[in-house]
């Protein structure tokens, strides 16, 4: 009789273990079934854009520099006028607002302090024209005798002329110490053109 009871207990325990194994298997099967069910998806057309880490470019307004005034601007129609800029070491020859020619030049040696060689500022006019002459003079620094092909005075003894002896470039800042005695040195090709173009009385303005 005891053996029969023991057998029944063993059978009951064995049944419990079988149920447990079945439950574990179902649990695993249920998990697997859930993993194979497709997850709900969101349409790409409704997805919010991902935030960008790069800031959007900001347009900046570009302010253009005002155009420089034309060198002949304001010259009355039909009037011949030669403009000189000492600061730019440049010459412009105008008929009205039309530019005939422009050129680098050399003006007076203004940095020399024991004499006054700076080209005088202001407006005057050409008072004469000569070919193949010699410009002579002297001061505390000594005499000079400079042969020139073209000579056009416009302010007393100050005038335009070629300068075959000049060794540094026209337009150079070296004019301050190696420039003229006050005259305006002009390249030969340019003074040749000016001599034929500018009659006596042509206006000349020298600016700083």
C-alpha positions as a Markdown table, in Angstrom:
| # | Residue | x | y | z |
|---|---|---|---|---|
| 1 | Unk | 0.0 | 0.0 | 0.0 |
| 2 | Unk | 2.8 | 2.4 | 0.8 |
| 3 | Unk | 4.5 | 1.6 | -2.5 |
| 4 | Unk | 1.3 | 2.5 | -4.3 |
| 5 | Unk | 1.1 | 5.9 | -2.5 |
| 6 | Unk | 4.8 | 6.6 | -3.3 |
| 7 | Unk | 4.2 | 5.8 | -7.0 |
| 8 | Unk | 1.3 | 8.2 | -7.0 |
| 9 | Unk | 3.5 | 11.0 | -5.5 |
| 10 | Unk | 6.2 | 10.4 | -8.0 |
| 11 | Unk | 3.7 | 10.5 | -10.8 |
| 12 | Unk | 2.3 | 13.8 | -9.5 |
| 13 | Unk | 5.8 | 15.3 | -9.2 |
| 14 | Unk | 6.6 | 14.2 | -12.7 |
| 15 | Unk | 3.4 | 15.8 | -14.1 |
| 16 | Unk | 4.3 | 19.1 | -12.4 |
| 17 | Unk | 7.7 | 19.1 | -14.1 |
| 18 | Unk | 6.2 | 18.4 | -17.4 |
| 19 | Unk | 3.8 | 21.3 | -17.1 |
| 20 | Unk | 6.6 | 23.5 | -16.1 |
| 21 | Unk | 8.6 | 22.5 | -19.1 |
| 22 | Unk | 5.6 | 23.1 | -21.3 |
| 23 | Unk | 5.1 | 26.5 | -19.8 |
| 24 | Unk | 8.7 | 27.5 | -20.4 |
| 25 | Unk | 8.4 | 26.3 | -24.0 |
| 26 | Unk | 5.2 | 28.3 | -24.5 |
| 27 | Unk | 6.7 | 31.4 | -23.0 |
| 28 | Unk | 9.6 | 31.1 | -25.3 |
| 29 | Unk | 7.3 | 30.4 | -28.3 |
| 30 | Unk | 5.1 | 33.4 | -27.3 |
| 31 | Unk | 8.3 | 35.7 | -27.2 |
| 32 | Unk | 9.4 | 34.4 | -30.6 |
| 33 | Unk | 6.0 | 35.0 | -32.1 |
| 34 | Unk | 6.0 | 38.6 | -30.8 |
| 35 | Unk | 9.4 | 39.2 | -32.2 |
| 36 | Unk | 8.2 | 38.2 | -35.7 |
| 37 | Unk | 5.2 | 40.5 | -35.7 |
| 38 | Unk | 6.2 | 43.6 | -37.8 |
| 39 | Unk | 6.4 | 46.7 | -35.8 |
| 40 | Unk | 4.2 | 49.6 | -36.9 |
| 41 | Unk | 6.0 | 52.0 | -39.2 |
| 42 | Unk | 5.7 | 55.7 | -39.8 |
| 43 | Unk | 5.5 | 57.0 | -43.3 |
| 44 | Unk | 8.6 | 58.9 | -44.4 |
| 45 | Unk | 6.4 | 61.7 | -45.7 |
| 46 | Unk | 5.1 | 62.4 | -42.2 |
| 47 | Unk | 8.5 | 62.1 | -40.4 |
| 48 | Unk | 9.8 | 65.3 | -38.8 |
| 49 | Unk | 13.2 | 66.5 | -40.3 |
| 50 | Unk | 16.2 | 65.7 | -38.1 |
| 51 | Unk | 17.7 | 68.8 | -36.5 |
| 52 | Unk | 20.9 | 70.1 | -38.3 |
| 53 | Unk | 24.0 | 70.8 | -36.3 |
| 54 | Unk | 25.2 | 73.3 | -39.1 |
| 55 | Unk | 23.7 | 76.8 | -38.8 |
| 56 | Unk | 22.0 | 78.0 | -42.0 |
| 57 | Unk | 24.1 | 80.6 | -43.9 |
| 58 | Unk | 23.1 | 84.2 | -43.4 |
| 59 | Unk | 23.1 | 86.5 | -46.4 |
| 60 | Unk | 25.1 | 89.7 | -45.9 |
| 61 | Unk | 24.6 | 92.8 | -47.9 |
| 62 | Unk | 27.6 | 93.9 | -49.9 |
| 63 | Unk | 28.0 | 97.7 | -50.1 |
| 64 | Unk | 29.9 | 98.8 | -53.2 |
| 65 | Unk | 32.4 | 101.6 | -52.8 |
| 66 | Unk | 31.3 | 104.8 | -54.6 |
| 67 | Unk | 33.0 | 105.3 | -58.0 |
| 68 | Unk | 35.9 | 107.7 | -58.1 |
| 69 | Unk | 35.1 | 110.9 | -59.8 |
| 70 | Unk | 36.2 | 111.1 | -63.4 |
| 71 | Unk | 39.4 | 113.2 | -63.8 |
| 72 | Unk | 37.8 | 115.6 | -66.2 |
| 73 | Unk | 34.4 | 115.9 | -64.4 |
| 74 | Unk | 33.2 | 119.5 | -64.3 |
| 75 | Unk | 35.4 | 120.9 | -67.0 |
| 76 | Unk | 33.3 | 123.1 | -69.2 |
| 77 | Unk | 32.6 | 121.8 | -72.7 |
| 78 | Unk | 35.3 | 122.8 | -75.3 |
| 79 | Unk | 37.7 | 124.1 | -72.6 |
| 80 | Unk | 41.2 | 122.6 | -72.5 |
| 81 | Unk | 42.5 | 122.0 | -69.0 |
| 82 | Unk | 45.5 | 120.2 | -67.6 |
| 83 | Unk | 45.2 | 118.8 | -64.1 |
| 84 | Unk | 48.1 | 117.8 | -61.9 |
| 85 | Unk | 48.0 | 115.8 | -58.7 |
| 86 | Unk | 51.1 | 116.0 | -56.6 |
| 87 | Unk | 49.9 | 113.3 | -54.2 |
| 88 | Unk | 49.3 | 110.9 | -57.1 |
| 89 | Unk | 52.2 | 112.2 | -59.2 |
| 90 | Unk | 49.9 | 112.2 | -62.2 |
| 91 | Unk | 48.7 | 114.4 | -65.0 |
| 92 | Unk | 45.3 | 114.5 | -66.9 |
| 93 | Unk | 44.7 | 116.6 | -70.1 |
| 94 | Unk | 41.1 | 117.3 | -70.7 |
| 95 | Unk | 38.9 | 118.9 | -73.4 |
| 96 | Unk | 35.6 | 119.5 | -71.6 |
| 97 | Unk | 34.9 | 116.2 | -69.8 |
| 98 | Unk | 36.7 | 114.2 | -72.4 |
| 99 | Unk | 40.2 | 112.8 | -71.5 |
| 100 | Unk | 42.9 | 113.4 | -74.1 |
| 101 | Unk | 45.7 | 111.6 | -72.2 |
| 102 | Unk | 47.0 | 111.0 | -68.7 |
| 103 | Unk | 50.5 | 110.1 | -67.5 |
| 104 | Unk | 52.7 | 109.7 | -64.4 |
| 105 | Unk | 54.9 | 112.7 | -63.8 |
| 106 | Unk | 57.5 | 114.1 | -61.5 |
| 107 | Unk | 57.0 | 117.3 | -59.5 |
| 108 | Unk | 59.2 | 119.5 | -57.3 |
| 109 | Unk | 61.6 | 118.0 | -54.6 |
| 110 | Unk | 59.4 | 119.1 | -51.7 |
| 111 | Unk | 61.3 | 117.3 | -49.0 |
| 112 | Unk | 64.5 | 119.4 | -49.5 |
| 113 | Unk | 64.3 | 122.0 | -46.7 |
| 114 | Unk | 67.0 | 124.5 | -47.5 |
| 115 | Unk | 65.3 | 125.7 | -50.7 |
| 116 | Unk | 61.7 | 125.8 | -51.9 |
| 117 | Unk | 61.4 | 123.3 | -54.7 |
| 118 | Unk | 57.7 | 122.3 | -54.1 |
| 119 | Unk | 55.6 | 122.8 | -57.2 |
| 120 | Unk | 53.1 | 125.6 | -56.4 |
| 121 | Unk | 49.4 | 124.7 | -56.0 |
| 122 | Unk | 46.6 | 126.6 | -57.7 |
| 123 | Unk | 45.2 | 127.3 | -61.1 |
| 124 | Unk | 47.1 | 129.3 | -63.8 |
| 125 | Unk | 47.6 | 129.0 | -67.5 |
| 126 | Unk | 50.3 | 128.2 | -70.1 |
| 127 | Unk | 52.1 | 131.5 | -70.9 |
| 128 | Unk | 54.5 | 130.3 | -73.6 |
| 129 | Unk | 55.9 | 127.4 | -75.7 |
| 130 | Unk | 59.5 | 126.8 | -76.8 |
| 131 | Unk | 61.4 | 124.0 | -78.5 |
| 132 | Unk | 65.0 | 122.9 | -77.9 |
| 133 | Unk | 66.0 | 125.3 | -75.2 |
| 134 | Unk | 68.1 | 125.3 | -72.0 |
| 135 | Unk | 66.7 | 125.8 | -68.6 |
| 136 | Unk | 69.3 | 127.5 | -66.5 |
| 137 | Unk | 69.4 | 128.7 | -62.9 |
| 138 | Unk | 71.2 | 128.5 | -59.6 |
| 139 | Unk | 70.5 | 128.5 | -55.8 |
| 140 | Unk | 72.4 | 127.6 | -52.6 |
| 141 | Unk | 72.7 | 124.1 | -53.9 |
| 142 | Unk | 74.5 | 125.1 | -57.1 |
| 143 | Unk | 73.7 | 125.9 | -60.7 |
| 144 | Unk | 71.9 | 123.9 | -63.4 |
| 145 | Unk | 71.8 | 124.0 | -67.2 |
| 146 | Unk | 69.2 | 121.5 | -68.4 |
| 147 | Unk | 68.6 | 121.1 | -72.2 |
| 148 | Unk | 65.0 | 120.2 | -73.0 |
| 149 | Unk | 63.1 | 119.5 | -76.2 |
| 150 | Unk | 59.8 | 121.0 | -75.1 |
| 151 | Unk | 59.2 | 123.9 | -72.6 |
| 152 | Unk | 55.7 | 125.2 | -71.6 |
| 153 | Unk | 55.8 | 127.6 | -68.6 |
| 154 | Unk | 52.6 | 128.1 | -66.6 |
| 155 | Unk | 53.5 | 129.8 | -63.4 |
| 156 | Unk | 56.5 | 132.3 | -63.8 |
| 157 | Unk | 59.5 | 130.1 | -64.1 |
| 158 | Unk | 57.6 | 126.9 | -63.4 |
| 159 | Unk | 56.4 | 124.8 | -66.4 |
| 160 | Unk | 56.1 | 121.5 | -68.2 |
| 161 | Unk | 59.2 | 120.0 | -69.8 |
| 162 | Unk | 60.9 | 116.7 | -70.7 |
| 163 | Unk | 63.7 | 115.5 | -68.5 |
| 164 | Unk | 66.2 | 113.1 | -70.2 |
| 165 | Unk | 68.5 | 113.1 | -67.2 |
| 166 | Unk | 65.9 | 111.6 | -64.8 |
| 167 | Unk | 66.9 | 108.1 | -63.8 |
| 168 | Unk | 64.0 | 107.0 | -61.5 |
| 169 | Unk | 60.5 | 106.2 | -62.8 |
| 170 | Unk | 57.8 | 108.8 | -63.3 |
| 171 | Unk | 55.2 | 108.6 | -60.6 |
| 172 | Unk | 57.7 | 107.5 | -58.0 |
| 173 | Unk | 57.7 | 108.9 | -54.4 |
| 174 | Unk | 61.4 | 109.6 | -55.0 |
| 175 | Unk | 60.2 | 113.0 | -56.3 |
| 176 | Unk | 60.3 | 114.3 | -52.7 |
| 177 | Unk | 64.1 | 114.2 | -52.6 |
| 178 | Unk | 65.1 | 113.8 | -56.3 |
| 179 | Unk | 62.4 | 115.7 | -58.1 |
| 180 | Unk | 62.6 | 119.0 | -60.0 |
| 181 | Unk | 63.3 | 122.5 | -59.0 |
| 182 | Unk | 59.5 | 123.1 | -59.0 |
| 183 | Unk | 58.7 | 122.3 | -62.7 |
| 184 | Unk | 56.7 | 119.3 | -63.9 |
| 185 | Unk | 58.8 | 116.6 | -65.6 |
| 186 | Unk | 56.7 | 114.8 | -68.3 |
| 187 | Unk | 57.7 | 111.7 | -70.3 |
| 188 | Unk | 58.9 | 112.7 | -73.8 |
| 189 | Unk | 56.0 | 111.0 | -75.7 |
| 190 | Unk | 53.4 | 112.8 | -73.5 |
| 191 | Unk | 55.0 | 116.3 | -73.6 |
| 192 | Unk | 55.3 | 115.9 | -77.4 |
| 193 | Unk | 51.5 | 115.4 | -77.6 |
| 194 | Unk | 50.7 | 118.1 | -75.1 |
| 195 | Unk | 52.9 | 120.6 | -76.9 |
| 196 | Unk | 50.9 | 120.1 | -80.1 |
| 197 | Unk | 47.5 | 120.0 | -78.3 |
| 198 | Unk | 47.7 | 122.8 | -75.7 |
| 199 | Unk | 47.8 | 126.4 | -77.0 |
| 200 | Unk | 49.0 | 129.3 | -74.9 |
| 201 | Unk | 46.3 | 130.1 | -72.4 |
| 202 | Unk | 45.4 | 126.5 | -71.6 |
| 203 | Unk | 44.4 | 126.2 | -68.0 |
| 204 | Unk | 46.6 | 124.3 | -65.6 |
| 205 | Unk | 45.5 | 123.3 | -62.1 |
| 206 | Unk | 47.9 | 121.8 | -59.6 |
| 207 | Unk | 46.4 | 120.0 | -56.6 |
| 208 | Unk | 48.1 | 118.5 | -53.5 |
